[in-house]
Amino acid sequence: MIKRGLKLSDKALILVIIPLAFQFLFVGTLVLLLRNAEYETRRESHHKAIVTESYSILNAYVNQAMSLYFYWITKQEAFKEHYEEVVESMPVQINSLKILLRDKPQQTEALDRILRIGNQTATILDRADTLVEESKQSRSPALKSELNASIAELENCTVRILREMRQFVRDQESGRNHDPRLEEQSRWWILLCLFLGLAINVIIAISLAVYFNRGTTRRLYTMVENTRHLAEGEPLEKPISGNDEIAQLDSTFHEMADALEQARQYRQELISIVSHELRTPLTSVKATMTRLSMDHLGPLPEQAKTAVSKAENNIDRLIKLINDLLDIERMESGKLDIYQRPVALSSILGKSMDAVLPFAEKNQIDLDIAATNLSASADEDRLIQVIVNLLSNAIKFSPPESTVRITVEPMGNQAEIAVIDQGKGIPDEFKDKIFQRYAQVSKEDGKKGTGLGLPICKAIIEGHGGTIGVKSELGAGSTFWIRIPLA
């Protein structure tokens, strides 16, 4: 079993080496079997050539003997000529056979012996022919006796040649040792090797896949799950054991998660400080500024009232920023509480308009709020917060002496509230970004905000089980719409 302490590079090397080593072994075995089969084929072909050549020589000697026999009976020169042709070709055939038998010295000696007997036979035949010619001129008994002796010797040599050649052919046949079962067995072993190689390849592939799945894929899946847990604020899985790259990455990931958790706690502490230590004094200062601007503490010069009004506006912006930061914190921690109950949308729209009316009058914007008798299931304060935010943005980005309208329409089991302005509109590339934190369309006209209002609106509406979106065209204004469940 491969140890889990190995690094991924080592495991990858092993996963390559194991199949490669088996492939070399498999190919080597197959090559060895094929070479053996090829050797047996060549050996069989060699033996077959030897036997064929041996039979050819044997047939030649038989023809030689027959030609000689018919020559002595018929005294026709054609048989003698055929005999001499066979005698002349015999050394060439025997030398060809000796080449095939170059690694068998005993067999070549037998061929040399046969060739010597053949040469002896040719010499005897020449002497016999001479005696025949002499016997035609002389009837000497001694000459006739010598001729008969030559013929007998010639017959004896012929018999010896045939006997030697037959024995030689039998030796070649016996030395052949050709067994068809060996060829069948060789083919069977090759097929078995192929099937076994295929089966072992499959087994190795499956085994490596199982090992890789258990040793790597499952641990990577744990990393993916930890990523999801981190994104959702859930506890992480236990650290992965081992000291390979995955374990090191998981260890680093846990350290990062701990650092993020610590940073989140620091942020919560900071937000808490901002909430209690900053918002409370600001609220107190705002109340004092309000009393000053209303001359509750005595009349002020106009210049002082203007300064107090500016300070009051700045304090309002700071308090709103603090409230937005607190809402963002609640949204991220899942503590943005929504308490839904049936509320009349006409009441909510009226309160929202009252909240932004001074701002609209200051910017010379008319408000047109549609009448409605619909009721929604909503958190009244939170819904007012959303509509006030949308109205404030519409007023801020609308040209003077224009109108901002609010329409309410039923859509199935939902109510759609739309805030319509006559501003510059929103470019297409910003429509998906404006609901992200700190995103702003443009800063060129100086009308910039914190970039937190719309993300908070999105979180509040989605907390109601609704949706929020925008329709806009450059130069034709924008329409921000929200859809929430009807009561």
SELOKE-133969 format. One record per residue (C-alpha): residue in one letter; chain; x, y, z. Coordinates in steps of 0.02 Angstrom, whole numbers, plus 50000, padded with zeros to 5 digits. Example, Ala and Ser with C-alpha at 12.3 -4.5 7.8 and 13.67 -1.06 7.14 Angstrom:
<"A"; "A"; <50615; 49775; 50390>> <"S"; "A"; <50684; 49947; 50357>> 
This chain:
<"M"; "A"; <50000; 50000; 50000>> <"I"; "A"; <50067; 50171; 49952>> <"K"; "A"; <50095; 50278; 50104>> <"R"; "A"; <49992; 50433; 50123>> <"G"; "A"; <50148; 50527; 50174>> <"L"; "A"; <50208; 50529; 49995>> <"K"; "A"; <50190; 50691; 49901>> <"L"; "A"; <50074; 50708; 49753>> <"S"; "A"; <50223; 50713; 49634>> <"D"; "A"; <50285; 50547; 49707>> <"K"; "A"; <50112; 50471; 49694>> <"A"; "A"; <50095; 50529; 49514>> <"L"; "A"; <50265; 50452; 49475>> <"I"; "A"; <50212; 50287; 49553>> <"L"; "A"; <50047; 50290; 49461>> <"V"; "A"; <50146; 50306; 49299>> <"I"; "A"; <50285; 50182; 49342>> <"I"; "A"; <50171; 50037; 49394>> <"P"; "A"; <50074; 50026; 49229>> <"L"; "A"; <50232; 50063; 49130>> <"A"; "A"; <50329; 49924; 49216>> <"F"; "A"; <50188; 49803; 49184>> <"Q"; "A"; <50181; 49857; 49002>> <"F"; "A"; <50367; 49823; 48983>> <"L"; "A"; <50347; 49653; 49065>> <"F"; "A"; <50195; 49612; 48959>> <"V"; "A"; <50277; 49667; 48796>> <"G"; "A"; <50438; 49575; 48841>> <"T"; "A"; <50343; 49413; 48875>> <"L"; "A"; <50245; 49432; 48715>> <"V"; "A"; <50404; 49466; 48615>> <"L"; "A"; <50486; 49312; 48692>> <"L"; "A"; <50337; 49203; 48645>> <"L"; "A"; <50334; 49274; 48470>> <"R"; "A"; <50521; 49246; 48450>> <"N"; "A"; <50503; 49066; 48506>> <"A"; "A"; <50360; 49042; 48385>> <"E"; "A"; <50462; 49123; 48247>> <"Y"; "A"; <50612; 49014; 48290>> <"E"; "A"; <50506; 48858; 48283>> <"T"; "A"; <50435; 48914; 48116>> <"R"; "A"; <50609; 48945; 48044>> <"R"; "A"; <50672; 48780; 48114>> <"E"; "A"; <50526; 48686; 48039>> <"S"; "A"; <50551; 48774; 47872>> <"H"; "A"; <50736; 48730; 47878>> <"H"; "A"; <50700; 48546; 47913>> <"K"; "A"; <50571; 48545; 47776>> <"A"; "A"; <50698; 48616; 47652>> <"I"; "A"; <50826; 48483; 47705>> <"V"; "A"; <50700; 48341; 47685>> <"T"; "A"; <50640; 48408; 47518>> <"E"; "A"; <50817; 48423; 47452>> <"S"; "A"; <50859; 48250; 47519>> <"Y"; "A"; <50711; 48174; 47430>> <"S"; "A"; <50762; 48267; 47271>> <"I"; "A"; <50937; 48191; 47281>> <"L"; "A"; <50864; 48021; 47318>> <"N"; "A"; <50751; 48033; 47166>> <"A"; "A"; <50901; 48089; 47063>> <"Y"; "A"; <50999; 47934; 47115>> <"V"; "A"; <50849; 47824; 47077>> <"N"; "A"; <50840; 47903; 46904>> <"Q"; "A"; <51025; 47878; 46888>> <"A"; "A"; <51008; 47694; 46931>> <"M"; "A"; <50861; 47671; 46813>> <"S"; "A"; <50952; 47758; 46671>> <"L"; "A"; <51103; 47647; 46700>> <"Y"; "A"; <50996; 47491; 46704>> <"F"; "A"; <50905; 47533; 46543>> <"Y"; "A"; <51070; 47578; 46461>> <"W"; "A"; <51142; 47407; 46495>> <"I"; "A"; <50985; 47323; 46431>> <"T"; "A"; <50953; 47426; 46276>> <"K"; "A"; <51129; 47495; 46242>> <"Q"; "A"; <51044; 47659; 46193>> <"E"; "A"; <51152; 47815; 46210>> <"A"; "A"; <51003; 47922; 46270>> <"F"; "A"; <50996; 47827; 46435>> <"K"; "A"; <51183; 47848; 46454>> <"E"; "A"; <51172; 48033; 46419>> <"H"; "A"; <51033; 48053; 46548>> <"Y"; "A"; <51138; 47955; 46672>> <"E"; "A"; <51287; 48070; 46642>> <"E"; "A"; <51178; 48226; 46662>> <"V"; "A"; <51118; 48163; 46830>> <"V"; "A"; <51296; 48124; 46883>> <"E"; "A"; <51354; 48299; 46835>> <"S"; "A"; <51211; 48386; 46928>> <"M"; "A"; <51229; 48279; 47083>> <"P"; "A"; <51377; 48375; 47161>> <"V"; "A"; <51283; 48538; 47145>> <"Q"; "A"; <51130; 48467; 47234>> <"I"; "A"; <51236; 48387; 47369>> <"N"; "A"; <51332; 48549; 47398>> <"S"; "A"; <51165; 48642; 47416>> <"L"; "A"; <51111; 48514; 47544>> <"K"; "A"; <51279; 48527; 47634>> <"I"; "A"; <51249; 48715; 47652>> <"L"; "A"; <51083; 48677; 47737>> <"L"; "A"; <51174; 48551; 47849>> <"R"; "A"; <51324; 48661; 47889>> <"D"; "A"; <51289; 48649; 48077>> <"K"; "A"; <51277; 48456; 48067>> <"P"; "A"; <51450; 48385; 48028>> <"Q"; "A"; <51393; 48201; 48039>> <"Q"; "A"; <51263; 48231; 47905>> <"T"; "A"; <51387; 48318; 47789>> <"E"; "A"; <51508; 48170; 47810>> <"A"; "A"; <51369; 48054; 47753>> <"L"; "A"; <51341; 48164; 47600>> <"D"; "A"; <51528; 48162; 47563>> <"R"; "A"; <51526; 47974; 47574>> <"I"; "A"; <51379; 47964; 47455>> <"L"; "A"; <51465; 48084; 47336>> <"R"; "A"; <51624; 47979; 47339>> <"I"; "A"; <51525; 47823; 47297>> <"G"; "A"; <51441; 47918; 47154>> <"N"; "A"; <51611; 47972; 47086>> <"Q"; "A"; <51671; 47793; 47103>> <"T"; "A"; <51518; 47735; 47007>> <"A"; "A"; <51556; 47857; 46866>> <"T"; "A"; <51736; 47793; 46855>> <"I"; "A"; <51678; 47613; 46850>> <"L"; "A"; <51552; 47655; 46714>> <"D"; "A"; <51688; 47736; 46607>> <"R"; "A"; <51797; 47581; 46625>> <"A"; "A"; <51650; 47470; 46584>> <"D"; "A"; <51615; 47568; 46426>> <"T"; "A"; <51796; 47549; 46374>> <"L"; "A"; <51788; 47362; 46403>> <"V"; "A"; <51628; 47352; 46301>> <"E"; "A"; <51714; 47434; 46152>> <"E"; "A"; <51864; 47320; 46169>> <"S"; "A"; <51752; 47167; 46181>> <"K"; "A"; <51676; 47208; 46013>> <"Q"; "A"; <51848; 47186; 45933>> <"S"; "A"; <51909; 47041; 46038>> <"R"; "A"; <51820; 46888; 46108>> <"S"; "A"; <51947; 46865; 46247>> <"P"; "A"; <51874; 46772; 46400>> <"A"; "A"; <51982; 46877; 46516>> <"L"; "A"; <51912; 47036; 46442>> <"K"; "A"; <51735; 46971; 46462>> <"S"; "A"; <51769; 46918; 46641>> <"E"; "A"; <51837; 47091; 46682>> <"L"; "A"; <51684; 47171; 46603>> <"N"; "A"; <51567; 47063; 46708>> <"A"; "A"; <51664; 47110; 46864>> <"S"; "A"; <51648; 47296; 46822>> <"I"; "A"; <51461; 47276; 46794>> <"A"; "A"; <51442; 47187; 46960>> <"E"; "A"; <51544; 47320; 47047>> <"L"; "A"; <51439; 47454; 46962>> <"E"; "A"; <51278; 47371; 47024>> <"N"; "A"; <51351; 47358; 47198>> <"C"; "A"; <51396; 47544; 47201>> <"T"; "A"; <51223; 47590; 47141>> <"V"; "A"; <51143; 47485; 47278>> <"R"; "A"; <51258; 47564; 47407>> <"I"; "A"; <51214; 47739; 47349>> <"L"; "A"; <51027; 47703; 47359>> <"R"; "A"; <51046; 47621; 47528>> <"E"; "A"; <51151; 47765; 47597>> <"M"; "A"; <51031; 47893; 47526>> <"R"; "A"; <50878; 47807; 47597>> <"Q"; "A"; <50960; 47799; 47768>> <"F"; "A"; <51007; 47984; 47752>> <"V"; "A"; <50826; 48030; 47711>> <"R"; "A"; <50762; 47926; 47858>> <"D"; "A"; <50885; 48015; 47972>> <"Q"; "A"; <50821; 48183; 47913>> <"E"; "A"; <50641; 48130; 47939>> <"S"; "A"; <50678; 48067; 48115>> <"G"; "A"; <50776; 48223; 48159>> <"R"; "A"; <50635; 48334; 48106>> <"N"; "A"; <50536; 48305; 48267>> <"H"; "A"; <50391; 48408; 48202>> <"D"; "A"; <50245; 48406; 48323>> <"P"; "A"; <50089; 48505; 48273>> <"R"; "A"; <50039; 48508; 48456>> <"L"; "A"; <50190; 48618; 48494>> <"E"; "A"; <50130; 48747; 48368>> <"E"; "A"; <49955; 48741; 48441>> <"Q"; "A"; <50026; 48759; 48616>> <"S"; "A"; <50131; 48908; 48561>> <"R"; "A"; <49978; 48994; 48487>> <"W"; "A"; <49881; 48955; 48646>> <"W"; "A"; <50015; 49035; 48754>> <"I"; "A"; <50017; 49191; 48646>> <"L"; "A"; <49827; 49209; 48658>> <"L"; "A"; <49833; 49176; 48845>> <"C"; "A"; <49966; 49310; 48865>> <"L"; "A"; <49860; 49434; 48769>> <"F"; "A"; <49703; 49400; 48871>> <"L"; "A"; <49798; 49401; 49035>> <"G"; "A"; <49883; 49564; 48987>> <"L"; "A"; <49715; 49643; 48949>> <"A"; "A"; <49638; 49579; 49111>> <"I"; "A"; <49786; 49636; 49217>> <"N"; "A"; <49782; 49806; 49131>> <"V"; "A"; <49599; 49826; 49177>> <"I"; "A"; <49633; 49771; 49356>> <"I"; "A"; <49779; 49892; 49373>> <"A"; "A"; <49676; 50035; 49301>> <"I"; "A"; <49532; 50001; 49420>> <"S"; "A"; <49648; 49980; 49569>> <"L"; "A"; <49739; 50142; 49532>> <"A"; "A"; <49574; 50233; 49506>> <"V"; "A"; <49510; 50169; 49674>> <"Y"; "A"; <49672; 50216; 49760>> <"F"; "A"; <49675; 50388; 49681>> <"N"; "A"; <49492; 50414; 49728>> <"R"; "A"; <49522; 50366; 49908>> <"G"; "A"; <49690; 50449; 49927>> <"T"; "A"; <49665; 50609; 49829>> <"T"; "A"; <49490; 50640; 49760>> <"R"; "A"; <49404; 50615; 49928>> <"R"; "A"; <49525; 50733; 50012>> <"L"; "A"; <49502; 50863; 49875>> <"Y"; "A"; <49315; 50845; 49901>> <"T"; "A"; <49345; 50884; 50085>> <"M"; "A"; <49436; 51042; 50030>> <"V"; "A"; <49288; 51091; 49920>> <"E"; "A"; <49169; 51061; 50066>> <"N"; "A"; <49279; 51167; 50179>> <"T"; "A"; <49269; 51307; 50051>> <"R"; "A"; <49080; 51297; 50055>> <"H"; "A"; <49078; 51291; 50245>> <"L"; "A"; <49190; 51444; 50252>> <"A"; "A"; <49078; 51540; 50131>> <"E"; "A"; <48922; 51494; 50232>> <"G"; "A"; <49003; 51526; 50401>> <"E"; "A"; <48993; 51343; 50454>> <"P"; "A"; <49126; 51245; 50551>> <"L"; "A"; <49260; 51167; 50443>> <"E"; "A"; <49295; 50980; 50427>> <"K"; "A"; <49435; 50905; 50530>> <"P"; "A"; <49610; 50939; 50461>> <"I"; "A"; <49667; 50816; 50328>> <"S"; "A"; <49800; 50695; 50387>> <"G"; "A"; <49966; 50672; 50299>> <"N"; "A"; <50106; 50785; 50243>> <"D"; "A"; <50080; 50794; 50056>> <"E"; "A"; <50028; 50949; 49958>> <"I"; "A"; <49843; 50923; 49993>> <"A"; "A"; <49871; 50911; 50180>> <"Q"; "A"; <49983; 51065; 50175>> <"L"; "A"; <49851; 51159; 50075>> <"D"; "A"; <49717; 51107; 50199>> <"S"; "A"; <49825; 51163; 50344>> <"T"; "A"; <49851; 51332; 50261>> <"F"; "A"; <49664; 51341; 50226>> <"H"; "A"; <49624; 51311; 50411>> <"E"; "A"; <49749; 51444; 50460>> <"M"; "A"; <49667; 51564; 50337>> <"A"; "A"; <49494; 51520; 50405>> <"D"; "A"; <49554; 51552; 50583>> <"A"; "A"; <49627; 51719; 50528>> <"L"; "A"; <49464; 51765; 50442>> <"E"; "A"; <49365; 51718; 50596>> <"Q"; "A"; <49479; 51823; 50703>> <"A"; "A"; <49463; 51968; 50581>> <"R"; "A"; <49273; 51948; 50584>> <"Q"; "A"; <49276; 51958; 50773>> <"Y"; "A"; <49385; 52113; 50767>> <"R"; "A"; <49264; 52189; 50641>> <"Q"; "A"; <49115; 52150; 50752>> <"E"; "A"; <49205; 52231; 50897>> <"L"; "A"; <49240; 52383; 50789>> <"I"; "A"; <49059; 52391; 50732>> <"S"; "A"; <49004; 52376; 50912>> <"I"; "A"; <49119; 52519; 50960>> <"V"; "A"; <49053; 52623; 50815>> <"S"; "A"; <48875; 52582; 50863>> <"H"; "A"; <48888; 52624; 51047>> <"E"; "A"; <49032; 52744; 51061>> <"L"; "A"; <49003; 52846; 50903>> <"R"; "A"; <48820; 52838; 50855>> <"T"; "A"; <48757; 52889; 51028>> <"P"; "A"; <48862; 53049; 51039>> <"L"; "A"; <48817; 53091; 50859>> <"T"; "A"; <48633; 53071; 50898>> <"S"; "A"; <48654; 53186; 51047>> <"V"; "A"; <48748; 53314; 50941>> <"K"; "A"; <48612; 53304; 50807>> <"A"; "A"; <48478; 53339; 50939>> <"T"; "A"; <48576; 53491; 50997>> <"M"; "A"; <48597; 53553; 50819>> <"T"; "A"; <48411; 53531; 50789>> <"R"; "A"; <48369; 53633; 50945>> <"L"; "A"; <48490; 53767; 50887>> <"S"; "A"; <48416; 53774; 50713>> <"M"; "A"; <48240; 53789; 50790>> <"D"; "A"; <48298; 53933; 50905>> <"H"; "A"; <48255; 53831; 51060>> <"L"; "A"; <48417; 53892; 51138>> <"G"; "A"; <48395; 54070; 51080>> <"P"; "A"; <48394; 54159; 50912>> <"L"; "A"; <48544; 54136; 50798>> <"P"; "A"; <48609; 54246; 50659>> <"E"; "A"; <48571; 54187; 50482>> <"Q"; "A"; <48752; 54144; 50452>> <"A"; "A"; <48756; 54036; 50608>> <"K"; "A"; <48593; 53950; 50558>> <"T"; "A"; <48670; 53906; 50390>> <"A"; "A"; <48822; 53831; 50474>> <"V"; "A"; <48713; 53735; 50596>> <"S"; "A"; <48608; 53668; 50452>> <"K"; "A"; <48763; 53607; 50360>> <"A"; "A"; <48828; 53525; 50518>> <"E"; "A"; <48659; 53443; 50546>> <"N"; "A"; <48662; 53373; 50368>> <"N"; "A"; <48838; 53305; 50392>> <"I"; "A"; <48786; 53223; 50555>> <"D"; "A"; <48636; 53145; 50466>> <"R"; "A"; <48753; 53073; 50336>> <"L"; "A"; <48869; 53003; 50470>> <"I"; "A"; <48724; 52924; 50564>> <"K"; "A"; <48657; 52850; 50401>> <"L"; "A"; <48829; 52781; 50361>> <"I"; "A"; <48841; 52703; 50533>> <"N"; "A"; <48667; 52628; 50514>> <"D"; "A"; <48715; 52559; 50343>> <"L"; "A"; <48873; 52482; 50414>> <"L"; "A"; <48773; 52401; 50553>> <"D"; "A"; <48647; 52335; 50428>> <"I"; "A"; <48786; 52264; 50319>> <"E"; "A"; <48860; 52179; 50471>> <"R"; "A"; <48690; 52105; 50517>> <"M"; "A"; <48666; 52051; 50336>> <"E"; "A"; <48834; 51960; 50329>> <"S"; "A"; <48809; 51877; 50497>> <"G"; "A"; <48633; 51823; 50453>> <"K"; "A"; <48558; 51931; 50590>> <"L"; "A"; <48461; 52050; 50479>> <"D"; "A"; <48296; 52013; 50563>> <"I"; "A"; <48137; 52031; 50461>> <"Y"; "A"; <47970; 52032; 50556>> <"Q"; "A"; <47833; 52015; 50427>> <"R"; "A"; <47652; 52055; 50457>> <"P"; "A"; <47509; 52122; 50350>> <"V"; "A"; <47533; 52309; 50318>> <"A"; "A"; <47443; 52431; 50203>> <"L"; "A"; <47557; 52489; 50063>> <"S"; "A"; <47471; 52659; 50059>> <"S"; "A"; <47530; 52690; 50238>> <"I"; "A"; <47707; 52637; 50196>> <"L"; "A"; <47714; 52747; 50041>> <"G"; "A"; <47645; 52895; 50138>> <"K"; "A"; <47775; 52880; 50275>> <"S"; "A"; <47913; 52857; 50146>> <"M"; "A"; <47859; 53014; 50054>> <"D"; "A"; <47853; 53113; 50217>> <"A"; "A"; <48032; 53058; 50253>> <"V"; "A"; <48103; 53120; 50088>> <"L"; "A"; <47989; 53269; 50057>> <"P"; "A"; <48112; 53400; 50127>> <"F"; "A"; <48250; 53326; 50021>> <"A"; "A"; <48138; 53329; 49866>> <"E"; "A"; <48087; 53511; 49896>> <"K"; "A"; <48268; 53560; 49919>> <"N"; "A"; <48312; 53481; 49750>> <"Q"; "A"; <48154; 53551; 49666>> <"I"; "A"; <48083; 53377; 49631>> <"D"; "A"; <47897; 53337; 49627>> <"L"; "A"; <47837; 53172; 49701>> <"D"; "A"; <47693; 53076; 49624>> <"I"; "A"; <47635; 52933; 49735>> <"A"; "A"; <47503; 52817; 49663>> <"A"; "A"; <47354; 52772; 49770>> <"T"; "A"; <47334; 52589; 49814>> <"N"; "A"; <47228; 52479; 49928>> <"L"; "A"; <47348; 52330; 49922>> <"S"; "A"; <47422; 52255; 50080>> <"A"; "A"; <47586; 52162; 50089>> <"S"; "A"; <47668; 52040; 50209>> <"A"; "A"; <47814; 52148; 50261>> <"D"; "A"; <47919; 52221; 50400>> <"E"; "A"; <47853; 52398; 50396>> <"D"; "A"; <48010; 52486; 50456>> <"R"; "A"; <48123; 52387; 50341>> <"L"; "A"; <48010; 52413; 50190>> <"I"; "A"; <48003; 52600; 50225>> <"Q"; "A"; <48193; 52597; 50235>> <"V"; "A"; <48202; 52520; 50062>> <"I"; "A"; <48077; 52640; 49981>> <"V"; "A"; <48158; 52791; 50063>> <"N"; "A"; <48326; 52736; 49996>> <"L"; "A"; <48258; 52714; 49821>> <"L"; "A"; <48167; 52882; 49827>> <"S"; "A"; <48323; 52970; 49894>> <"N"; "A"; <48428; 52900; 49752>> <"A"; "A"; <48295; 52949; 49624>> <"I"; "A"; <48285; 53126; 49692>> <"K"; "A"; <48474; 53143; 49701>> <"F"; "A"; <48503; 53092; 49520>> <"S"; "A"; <48352; 53180; 49442>> <"P"; "A"; <48365; 53351; 49360>> <"P"; "A"; <48277; 53499; 49447>> <"E"; "A"; <48092; 53526; 49412>> <"S"; "A"; <48067; 53344; 49362>> <"T"; "A"; <47951; 53215; 49440>> <"V"; "A"; <47988; 53054; 49533>> <"R"; "A"; <47841; 52934; 49528>> <"I"; "A"; <47794; 52780; 49629>> <"T"; "A"; <47677; 52649; 49556>> <"V"; "A"; <47603; 52496; 49639>> <"E"; "A"; <47535; 52349; 49537>> <"P"; "A"; <47480; 52174; 49587>> <"M"; "A"; <47578; 52033; 49501>> <"G"; "A"; <47503; 51865; 49546>> <"N"; "A"; <47531; 51839; 49731>> <"Q"; "A"; <47655; 51983; 49739>> <"A"; "A"; <47647; 52173; 49736>> <"E"; "A"; <47767; 52269; 49626>> <"I"; "A"; <47822; 52441; 49688>> <"A"; "A"; <47917; 52542; 49558>> <"V"; "A"; <48013; 52704; 49584>> <"I"; "A"; <48029; 52797; 49419>> <"D"; "A"; <48145; 52946; 49392>> <"Q"; "A"; <48195; 53055; 49244>> <"G"; "A"; <48381; 53053; 49273>> <"K"; "A"; <48526; 53009; 49157>> <"G"; "A"; <48498; 52821; 49168>> <"I"; "A"; <48619; 52681; 49207>> <"P"; "A"; <48742; 52605; 49080>> <"D"; "A"; <48713; 52421; 49041>> <"E"; "A"; <48880; 52368; 49112>> <"F"; "A"; <48832; 52438; 49285>> <"K"; "A"; <48658; 52363; 49299>> <"D"; "A"; <48723; 52202; 49379>> <"K"; "A"; <48851; 52291; 49487>> <"I"; "A"; <48747; 52423; 49575>> <"F"; "A"; <48678; 52296; 49698>> <"Q"; "A"; <48854; 52249; 49753>> <"R"; "A"; <48935; 52331; 49902>> <"Y"; "A"; <49028; 52495; 49874>> <"A"; "A"; <48982; 52497; 49688>> <"Q"; "A"; <48938; 52668; 49614>> <"V"; "A"; <48888; 52712; 49437>> <"S"; "A"; <48980; 52877; 49419>> <"K"; "A"; <49073; 53004; 49524>> <"E"; "A"; <49091; 53137; 49391>> <"D"; "A"; <48942; 53243; 49448>> <"G"; "A"; <48994; 53239; 49631>> <"K"; "A"; <48835; 53146; 49679>> <"K"; "A"; <48916; 53000; 49764>> <"G"; "A"; <48862; 52893; 49909>> <"T"; "A"; <48930; 52750; 50013>> <"G"; "A"; <48883; 52613; 49892>> <"L"; "A"; <48794; 52520; 50032>> <"G"; "A"; <48613; 52574; 50010>> <"L"; "A"; <48562; 52461; 49865>> <"P"; "A"; <48650; 52304; 49933>> <"I"; "A"; <48555; 52332; 50097>> <"C"; "A"; <48392; 52354; 50000>> <"K"; "A"; <48428; 52191; 49907>> <"A"; "A"; <48460; 52098; 50070>> <"I"; "A"; <48300; 52166; 50149>> <"I"; "A"; <48189; 52124; 49999>> <"E"; "A"; <48263; 51950; 49981>> <"G"; "A"; <48235; 51929; 50168>> <"H"; "A"; <48050; 51959; 50130>> <"G"; "A"; <48055; 51821; 49999>> <"G"; "A"; <48047; 51950; 49859>> <"T"; "A"; <48157; 52017; 49720>> <"I"; "A"; <48230; 52184; 49668>> <"G"; "A"; <48291; 52247; 49500>> <"V"; "A"; <48313; 52395; 49384>> <"K"; "A"; <48262; 52444; 49209>> <"S"; "A"; <48356; 52590; 49136>> <"E"; "A"; <48399; 52675; 48973>> <"L"; "A"; <48531; 52808; 48953>> <"G"; "A"; <48450; 52980; 48939>> <"A"; "A"; <48276; 52911; 48980>> <"G"; "A"; <48287; 52883; 49169>> <"S"; "A"; <48280; 52728; 49277>> <"T"; "A"; <48148; 52620; 49357>> <"F"; "A"; <48193; 52526; 49516>> <"W"; "A"; <48064; 52394; 49560>> <"I"; "A"; <48035; 52279; 49707>> <"R"; "A"; <47916; 52132; 49721>> <"I"; "A"; <47858; 52069; 49890>> <"P"; "A"; <47722; 51946; 49941>> <"L"; "A"; <47544; 52009; 49960>> <"A"; "A"; <47464; 51993; 50131>> 
